[in-house]
Amino acid sequence: MKPALALAGKWLAISAALALLGLLSGCSTRPVHPARAPIGQPSDYRSQMSPEQARDVTVYALGLVGTPYRYGGNTPDTGFDCSGLIRHVYQTSAGIQPPRTVALLRDWGESLTSEALRTGDLVVFFQNDVATHAGIYVGQNRFVHAPSTGGTVRLDSLRSRYWAAQVATFRRP
């Protein structure tokens, strides 16, 4: 029985390492040169999403939790990457067409402070001033996102150790 426990321990260590690697790999979008405006700088764009649409976006996004991750994926049948999830949710539930890449989501909509967040807003994460990942805010400091290869769409807390350590900005479509 000891060899079985040793094998189980090795599998657990391998699984943990793969999960960490997946989180660190971010979303499917390849980094591009950042826009010239500083992160979170307000744009001339004004919100096109009503409170009712924001509610619909939130409910629909929560309903997709558990859908497999797929690089370049943009449907529930084929799976999602982070920007594909965002585009699908906004198009399907609110009739709004966001940009398809995280790099373009960086400046889409209105810039918000964390105090102004409401359900249906975007959370965009950065590394070295480059947008690397995004999700949909669903309230109570939680967001829905498609995290990485081998994972599934999930609900996470902005206050978790990993996400709280990331640079994040907030946008309202």
C-alpha positions as CSV (number, residue, x, y, z in Angstrom):
1,M,0.0,0.0,0.0
2,K,2.9,2.4,0.6
3,P,3.9,2.4,-3.2
4,A,0.3,3.4,-4.0
5,L,0.5,6.3,-1.5
6,A,3.8,7.4,-3.0
7,L,2.3,7.2,-6.5
8,A,-0.8,9.2,-5.4
9,G,1.5,11.8,-3.9
10,K,3.5,12.1,-7.1
11,W,0.3,12.6,-9.1
12,L,-0.9,15.2,-6.7
13,A,2.4,17.1,-7.0
14,I,2.2,16.9,-10.8
15,S,-1.4,18.0,-10.8
16,A,-0.6,21.0,-8.6
17,A,2.4,22.0,-10.8
18,L,0.2,21.8,-13.9
19,A,-2.5,23.9,-12.3
20,L,0.0,26.5,-11.3
21,L,1.5,26.5,-14.8
22,G,-2.0,26.9,-16.3
23,L,-2.7,29.9,-14.1
24,L,0.6,31.5,-14.9
25,S,0.1,31.0,-18.6
26,G,-2.9,33.4,-18.5
27,C,-5.5,33.7,-21.2
28,S,-5.1,32.7,-24.8
29,T,-4.2,36.2,-26.0
30,R,-0.6,36.6,-27.0
31,P,0.8,39.8,-25.4
32,V,1.0,42.7,-27.7
33,H,2.5,46.2,-27.2
34,P,0.3,48.1,-24.8
35,A,-1.8,51.0,-25.9
36,R,-0.2,54.4,-25.4
37,A,-2.8,55.5,-22.7
38,P,-2.0,54.5,-19.1
39,I,-3.9,51.5,-17.7
40,G,-7.4,52.4,-16.8
41,Q,-7.4,55.9,-18.4
42,P,-11.0,56.9,-19.2
43,S,-11.9,56.9,-22.9
44,D,-14.5,58.9,-24.9
45,Y,-16.6,55.8,-25.0
46,R,-19.8,55.8,-22.8
47,S,-21.6,52.7,-21.5
48,Q,-24.1,51.1,-23.8
49,M,-25.2,48.5,-21.2
50,S,-28.4,49.0,-19.2
51,P,-28.7,47.7,-15.6
52,E,-31.1,45.0,-17.0
53,Q,-28.5,43.9,-19.6
54,A,-25.8,43.9,-16.8
55,R,-28.0,41.5,-14.8
56,D,-28.6,39.3,-17.9
57,V,-24.8,39.2,-18.6
58,T,-24.2,38.2,-15.0
59,V,-26.8,35.4,-14.9
60,Y,-25.7,34.0,-18.2
61,A,-22.0,34.1,-17.3
62,L,-22.7,32.2,-14.0
63,G,-24.6,29.6,-16.0
64,L,-21.5,28.9,-18.1
65,V,-19.3,27.9,-15.0
66,G,-17.9,24.5,-15.7
67,T,-17.6,24.9,-19.5
68,P,-14.2,23.6,-20.6
69,Y,-11.4,26.0,-21.5
70,R,-10.3,25.9,-25.1
71,Y,-7.6,28.2,-26.7
72,G,-9.5,30.3,-29.2
73,G,-12.8,28.9,-28.1
74,N,-15.9,31.0,-28.3
75,T,-19.0,28.8,-27.8
76,P,-20.3,26.7,-25.0
77,D,-20.1,23.6,-27.3
78,T,-16.5,24.1,-28.2
79,G,-15.3,25.7,-24.9
80,F,-13.9,29.2,-24.2
81,D,-10.8,31.2,-23.7
82,C,-11.2,34.3,-21.6
83,S,-12.0,36.8,-24.3
84,G,-14.1,34.3,-26.2
85,L,-16.2,33.8,-23.0
86,I,-16.6,37.6,-22.7
87,R,-17.6,38.1,-26.3
88,H,-20.1,35.2,-26.3
89,V,-21.7,36.3,-23.0
90,Y,-22.2,40.0,-24.1
91,Q,-23.4,39.1,-27.6
92,T,-25.8,36.4,-26.4
93,S,-27.3,38.0,-23.3
94,A,-27.0,41.8,-24.1
95,G,-26.6,42.1,-27.9
96,I,-23.3,44.0,-27.4
97,Q,-20.2,43.0,-29.4
98,P,-17.0,43.4,-27.4
99,P,-13.5,43.1,-29.0
100,R,-12.3,39.5,-29.4
101,T,-8.9,39.9,-27.7
102,V,-7.8,40.9,-24.2
103,A,-5.5,43.5,-25.7
104,L,-8.5,45.3,-27.2
105,L,-10.7,44.8,-24.1
106,R,-8.1,46.8,-22.2
107,D,-9.6,50.1,-23.4
108,W,-13.2,49.0,-24.3
109,G,-15.9,50.8,-22.4
110,E,-15.6,53.2,-19.5
111,S,-12.8,53.0,-16.9
112,L,-14.1,52.4,-13.4
113,T,-12.8,52.5,-9.9
114,S,-13.3,49.3,-7.8
115,E,-15.9,51.2,-5.7
116,A,-18.0,51.9,-8.9
117,L,-18.2,48.2,-10.0
118,R,-21.5,46.6,-10.7
119,T,-22.4,43.2,-11.9
120,G,-21.7,42.7,-15.6
121,D,-18.6,44.9,-15.7
122,L,-15.2,43.7,-16.9
123,V,-12.2,42.9,-14.9
124,V,-8.9,43.1,-16.9
125,F,-5.6,41.9,-15.5
126,F,-2.2,43.2,-16.5
127,Q,1.5,42.3,-16.3
128,N,4.0,44.9,-17.2
129,D,1.3,47.2,-18.6
130,V,0.1,44.4,-21.0
131,A,-3.4,43.0,-20.7
132,T,-3.1,39.3,-20.1
133,H,-6.5,38.1,-18.8
134,A,-10.1,39.2,-18.3
135,G,-13.3,38.1,-16.7
136,I,-16.9,39.3,-15.9
137,Y,-17.6,40.8,-12.5
138,V,-20.7,39.1,-10.9
139,G,-20.8,40.9,-7.5
140,Q,-19.4,40.3,-4.0
141,N,-15.8,40.6,-5.2
142,R,-16.3,37.6,-7.5
143,F,-15.8,37.2,-11.3
144,V,-16.4,34.5,-13.9
145,H,-13.5,33.7,-16.2
146,A,-12.0,31.0,-18.4
147,P,-8.6,30.6,-16.7
148,S,-6.3,28.3,-18.6
149,T,-5.6,25.2,-20.6
150,G,-7.0,22.1,-18.9
151,G,-9.4,24.2,-16.8
152,T,-13.0,25.2,-16.9
153,V,-14.9,28.4,-16.8
154,R,-15.1,29.2,-13.1
155,L,-16.0,31.7,-10.4
156,D,-13.2,33.2,-8.4
157,S,-12.7,35.9,-5.8
158,L,-10.8,39.1,-6.5
159,R,-9.7,38.8,-2.9
160,S,-8.1,35.4,-3.3
161,R,-4.4,35.4,-2.7
162,Y,-3.5,34.9,-6.4
163,W,-6.0,37.5,-7.9
164,A,-5.5,40.1,-5.2
165,A,-1.8,40.1,-6.1
166,Q,-2.5,40.9,-9.8
167,V,-2.8,44.4,-11.3
168,A,-6.5,44.7,-12.3
169,T,-8.6,47.4,-13.9
170,F,-12.3,47.6,-14.3
171,R,-14.4,48.6,-17.4
172,R,-18.0,49.1,-18.0
173,P,-19.2,48.2,-21.6
